[in-house]
C-alpha cells in the first residue's frame, strides 16, 4: 500500500468548525488515492473508525507572477473529508488552547 496517501491535514477556520460541529477532519491526499485507501490509512495512522469519506478535486488556477507577469498554473489538489464515529477524535492539535492563545496575544 502507498504510505503517501495522506499528505497533510488542512487547518483553516472552516475545517476547525467542521471538526467541532460534525466531527469531520479534512486532509490533503494523493490525486490517485481512492476512498477505501484513505479510510484504511486514517484507521492505521490515528486508530479511529471513519464512518464516511468524501473526496473533492480542486481546480487549477492561473496566477501571474514575476517581473514580466508570466502566467503560471497551479496543480490540482485532492481533499478528503473524513467523518469519524461519535466520541472519537484525532489529536493533531489542541482545539481548547488555540482560542486562548489568540486572546492572550491581542492583549
C-alpha positions, 0 to 999 in steps of 0.5 A: 500500500502507498504510505503517501496517501495522506499528505497533510491535514488542512487547518483553516477556520472552516475545517476547525468548525467542521471538526467541532460541529460534525466531527469531520477532519479534512486532509490533503491526499494523493490525486490517485488515492481512492476512498477505501485507501484513505479510510484504511490509512486514517484507521492505521495512522490515528486508530479511529473508525471513519464512518464516511469519506468524501473526496473533492478535486480542486481546480487549477488556477492561473496566477501571474507572477514575476517581473514580466507577469508570466502566467503560471498554473497551479496543480490540482489538489485532492481533499478528503473529508473524513467523518469519524464515529461519535466520541472519537477524535484525532489529536493533531492539535489542541482545539481548547488552547488555540482560542486562548492563545489568540486572546492572550496575544491581542492583549 
